[in-house]
Amino acid sequence: MHRLGCVALIWLSAAAVASPALAFDPDGAWIHSGPPLAAGAFMAPGTMDEGGAAQANALASVDTGTGYGGIFSEVRLGVLGFFQQNATSEEGVYVTGQVLFNPFVAPFDNWVLDTLLRPRPHIGGTASPWGTDQFFAGLTWTLPLGRLFFAEASFGGTIHDGPLSNAEVALGCRVLFRESVGVGVNIGEHWRVVAGADHSSHNEFCGNDNDGLTHVGGTIGYRF
């Protein structure tokens, strides 16, 4: 069978690192962190001169990139390992890839609404000669944590080529729910590194065979 592809990134909390930076300079916190989903989505309270506006735009938007990719926001490649707390497991390393698109909803000029209501659509896959391949799609929410760090979470669905029953890892359904979490760091204008985890299962909708698929690993992303 032709191997499907999939991504996984999910991340531990960088809030502990970012929060002190924001607390140290509360008046400039909004300028430093930038709007969550679109450059210029909001400004710091009060007036801002042209230099401040330029800085806000330069540091804005951890997720939508620099605007040169059209509908494309970001591409990611990485490696994953299978991680399962129960006895069932799959050996080997997984290659993962993902494409994230710019939000389809116009900015609300409010950082809370932009963060909650303007997720990025994504498609991706994971592939391994030793384990289950997946193709997935869904929505990714991104939260800036200061200048460099960000957290994200995603939810969607996945289709896989793994066994449904009578196997060490029995998945029950061909189509599963998929969610992920992660933290990342921006490196320059375009590059970023993300670490995280993803999990796929059917929430007991397809009987008792529901071992699920859980991966942890890291990806390198390029923002357009």
C-alpha positions as CSV (number, residue, x, y, z in Angstrom):
1,M,0.0,0.0,0.0
2,H,1.2,3.4,-0.8
3,R,2.3,5.0,2.5
4,L,0.2,8.0,3.6
5,G,1.8,11.0,5.2
6,C,1.2,13.0,8.4
7,V,2.5,15.5,10.9
8,A,2.8,15.9,14.5
9,L,3.9,18.6,16.6
10,I,3.0,19.5,20.0
11,W,4.6,21.2,22.7
12,L,5.3,21.8,26.2
13,S,4.6,25.1,27.9
14,A,6.9,28.1,27.2
15,A,4.6,30.4,29.2
16,A,7.0,30.3,32.2
17,V,9.7,31.7,29.9
18,A,7.6,34.3,28.2
19,S,5.5,35.6,31.1
20,P,8.4,37.3,33.0
21,A,9.3,39.3,29.8
22,L,5.8,40.6,29.4
23,A,5.4,41.4,33.1
24,F,8.7,43.3,33.2
25,D,7.4,45.8,30.6
26,P,3.6,45.9,30.8
27,D,3.2,49.0,28.8
28,G,5.1,47.5,25.8
29,A,3.9,43.9,26.2
30,W,1.4,44.1,23.3
31,I,4.0,45.7,21.0
32,H,6.6,43.0,21.8
33,S,4.3,40.1,21.5
34,G,2.5,41.3,18.4
35,P,-1.0,40.4,17.3
36,P,-1.8,36.6,17.4
37,L,-3.0,36.0,13.9
38,A,-2.3,39.0,11.6
39,A,0.2,41.8,11.4
40,G,-1.4,44.9,12.7
41,A,-4.4,43.1,14.2
42,F,-4.1,45.3,17.3
43,M,-2.0,48.0,18.8
44,A,-0.9,48.7,22.3
45,P,-3.2,51.0,24.3
46,G,-2.6,54.7,23.8
47,T,-0.8,56.3,20.9
48,M,2.0,54.8,18.9
49,D,4.4,56.6,16.7
50,E,5.6,55.3,13.3
51,G,8.6,53.6,14.8
52,G,6.5,51.8,17.3
53,A,4.0,50.7,14.6
54,A,6.9,49.4,12.5
55,Q,8.2,47.4,15.4
56,A,4.8,46.0,16.1
57,N,4.3,44.9,12.5
58,A,7.8,43.4,12.4
59,L,7.3,41.3,15.5
60,A,3.6,40.5,14.8
61,S,2.0,37.3,13.8
62,V,3.7,34.1,14.9
63,D,1.5,32.1,12.6
64,T,0.6,33.9,9.4
65,G,4.1,34.5,8.2
66,T,5.3,37.4,6.1
67,G,2.6,37.4,3.5
68,Y,4.6,36.1,0.5
69,G,3.0,32.7,0.3
70,G,-0.5,33.6,-0.9
71,I,-2.9,31.2,0.8
72,F,0.0,29.3,2.3
73,S,1.2,30.3,5.8
74,E,3.9,27.7,6.6
75,V,5.4,24.3,5.8
76,R,6.9,21.9,8.3
77,L,9.1,18.8,8.2
78,G,10.2,16.7,11.1
79,V,10.7,13.3,12.8
80,L,8.5,11.6,15.4
81,G,8.6,8.6,17.7
82,F,5.7,6.4,18.8
83,F,4.8,7.1,22.5
84,Q,2.2,5.0,24.2
85,Q,1.6,4.6,27.9
86,N,0.0,1.1,27.6
87,A,1.7,-2.1,26.5
88,T,1.0,-1.7,22.8
89,S,3.5,0.2,20.6
90,E,5.0,0.6,17.2
91,E,8.8,0.7,16.6
92,G,10.8,3.0,14.5
93,V,11.0,6.6,13.4
94,Y,8.3,8.5,11.6
95,V,8.8,11.2,9.0
96,T,6.2,13.9,9.2
97,G,5.2,16.9,7.1
98,Q,2.5,19.6,7.2
99,V,1.2,22.5,5.3
100,L,-0.6,25.3,7.2
101,F,-2.8,27.8,5.3
102,N,-3.5,31.4,6.2
103,P,-6.8,32.0,8.1
104,F,-9.9,32.2,5.9
105,V,-11.5,34.8,8.3
106,A,-10.6,38.5,8.2
107,P,-9.0,40.0,11.3
108,F,-11.3,41.2,14.0
109,D,-8.8,43.9,15.3
110,N,-9.0,42.2,18.7
111,W,-6.3,39.8,19.9
112,V,-8.6,37.5,21.8
113,L,-11.0,37.1,18.9
114,D,-8.2,36.7,16.4
115,T,-6.6,34.0,18.6
116,L,-9.9,32.1,19.1
117,L,-11.7,32.6,15.8
118,R,-9.0,32.7,13.2
119,P,-7.3,29.3,13.3
120,R,-5.1,28.1,10.4
121,P,-6.4,25.2,8.4
122,H,-3.8,22.4,8.0
123,I,-3.1,19.2,6.1
124,G,-0.3,16.7,6.8
125,G,0.9,13.2,7.2
126,T,3.2,10.8,8.9
127,A,4.9,7.8,7.3
128,S,7.1,5.0,8.5
129,P,8.2,1.6,7.1
130,W,7.6,0.1,10.6
131,G,4.3,1.6,11.7
132,T,1.0,3.0,10.8
133,D,0.9,5.8,8.2
134,Q,-1.6,8.7,8.5
135,F,-3.0,11.5,6.5
136,F,-4.7,14.3,8.5
137,A,-6.4,17.6,8.2
138,G,-7.9,20.1,10.7
139,L,-7.4,23.5,12.3
140,T,-4.5,24.9,14.3
141,W,-4.7,27.6,16.9
142,T,-1.6,29.7,17.8
143,L,-0.9,31.8,20.9
144,P,2.1,34.1,21.1
145,L,4.1,33.9,24.3
146,G,6.3,37.0,24.0
147,R,8.6,37.8,21.1
148,L,10.1,34.4,20.4
149,F,7.9,31.7,21.9
150,F,4.4,30.5,21.0
151,A,2.1,27.7,22.0
152,E,-0.4,25.9,19.7
153,A,-3.1,23.3,19.6
154,S,-4.9,21.6,16.8
155,F,-8.0,19.5,16.3
156,G,-9.2,17.5,13.2
157,G,-9.4,14.1,11.7
158,T,-7.1,11.5,10.3
159,I,-7.3,8.4,8.0
160,H,-4.7,5.7,8.5
161,D,-3.6,2.3,7.1
162,G,-3.2,0.5,10.4
163,P,-5.0,-2.7,11.6
164,L,-8.5,-2.2,13.0
165,S,-8.6,-5.3,15.2
166,N,-6.6,-8.5,16.2
167,A,-3.3,-6.6,16.3
168,E,-0.9,-5.3,18.9
169,V,-2.1,-1.8,18.0
170,A,-5.8,-2.2,17.0
171,L,-7.4,1.1,16.0
172,G,-11.1,0.2,15.5
173,C,-12.0,2.7,12.9
174,R,-10.3,3.7,9.6
175,V,-11.1,7.4,10.3
176,L,-10.1,8.8,13.7
177,F,-10.1,12.1,15.6
178,R,-6.7,13.7,15.9
179,E,-5.5,16.4,18.3
180,S,-2.1,17.9,19.1
181,V,-0.4,20.4,21.3
182,G,3.0,22.0,21.2
183,V,5.4,24.9,21.9
184,G,7.8,26.6,19.5
185,V,10.4,29.2,19.1
186,N,10.9,31.7,16.2
187,I,14.3,31.9,14.6
188,G,14.6,35.0,12.5
189,E,11.8,36.1,10.2
190,H,11.0,32.8,8.5
191,W,12.3,29.8,10.4
192,R,10.9,28.2,13.6
193,V,11.4,25.0,15.6
194,V,8.4,23.3,17.2
195,A,8.2,20.4,19.7
196,G,5.0,18.6,20.6
197,A,2.8,15.6,20.6
198,D,-0.3,14.3,18.7
199,H,-2.9,11.7,19.5
200,S,-5.5,9.9,17.3
201,S,-8.4,7.7,18.5
202,H,-12.1,7.2,18.0
203,N,-13.4,7.9,21.5
204,E,-15.0,4.4,21.8
205,F,-17.3,5.1,18.7
206,C,-16.1,1.9,17.0
207,G,-16.2,-0.6,19.8
208,N,-13.5,-1.7,22.2
209,D,-10.6,-1.7,19.8
210,N,-9.2,1.7,20.4
211,D,-5.5,1.6,21.3
212,G,-4.9,4.9,19.6
213,L,-1.8,6.4,18.0
214,T,0.4,8.8,20.0
215,H,3.6,10.5,18.7
216,V,6.1,12.9,20.1
217,G,8.8,14.7,18.3
218,G,9.9,17.9,16.6
219,T,9.6,19.8,13.3
220,I,11.3,22.7,11.5
221,G,9.0,25.2,9.9
222,Y,9.4,27.8,7.2
223,R,6.9,30.8,7.2
224,F,6.2,32.5,3.9
